[in-house]
Amino acid sequence: MWTDADTQRVRALADRVLEPSRPELVSCLARVTCAKADDIASALEIDPKDKFKAALSLVVTADASWQGPTTGREAWETVAPTEWLSDERRRFERSGESPATVRDAVALASDPSGVTAAESLARTFASRAHGLLKTAHAPLSVGWKFVDPKRYRSKFCARAQARSGDQVFAAACNAAPKTGGDALRSVISAELDVELATLRASVLKRVGPIAWDVVALVGWHIRLASNDVDSPFDALVALWELGYALDELADERIVLVAPAV
């Protein structure tokens, strides 16, 4: 059943949506800009909104000299963990085997443990979702794209999108033992409805339109979990708690999004 701990988790989620921790950000920015790490840390405190631009301001001079990598591939080879460079399961939507830009390379390489965990959660969810949908197989390839959090909407939560979240929810309802699908689809308690409304308002104010997608996902999860049904969406809630989101689920791939640095 749904517990107080679950409710606290929903409340905490509002501050984590598209907000990865990126513990290696200063280090990665120092390596691609050739600036001092201490100077970058100070610059980020002054201009935290566009962290990449703040770091660039330290090294781009009047004659536009630049000593760091100039392409996404060069930056990726500079900052990505060594084992990532030979991992063919990670792809990039605009450019294939490496990020398209230096900024994009920094966005992922600055959070190696978070990105690895996000990909694992995405594969776990894909396996369960494809099992519920009775499709041939679950994809192992994870594609990444980089988004402006203020403008982003998840394709996965759009009702018109193939393999969308409501299709997975409907399949989970139909597969649930003893509990009728209509009961699972029914409105949730007034208390939980207030929690969802608060979550939506908080995410909308802090990030933007993805607030509606967050509420859709958590709503599906709450309905299943409140009726003692094992929710496949738990992995996606955990994914969003890491600061990333699922954008698309297809036969051949999973697409995740990371907020731009």
Buried (B, 14 or more C-beta within 10 A) or exposed (E): EBEEEBBEBBEEBBEBBBBBEBEBBBBBBBBBBEBEEEBBBEBBEEEEEBBBEBBBBBBEEEEEEEEBBEBBBBBBBBBBBEEBEEBEEBBBBEBEEBBBBBBBBBBBBBBBEBBBBBBBBBBBBBBBBBBBBEBEEBBBBBBBBBBEBEEBBBBBBBEEBEBBBBBBBBBBBEBBEEEEBEEBEEEBEEEBEEBBEEBBEBBBEBBBBBBBBBBBBBBBBBBBBBBEBEBBBBBBBBBBBBBBBBBBBBEEBBBBBBBBB
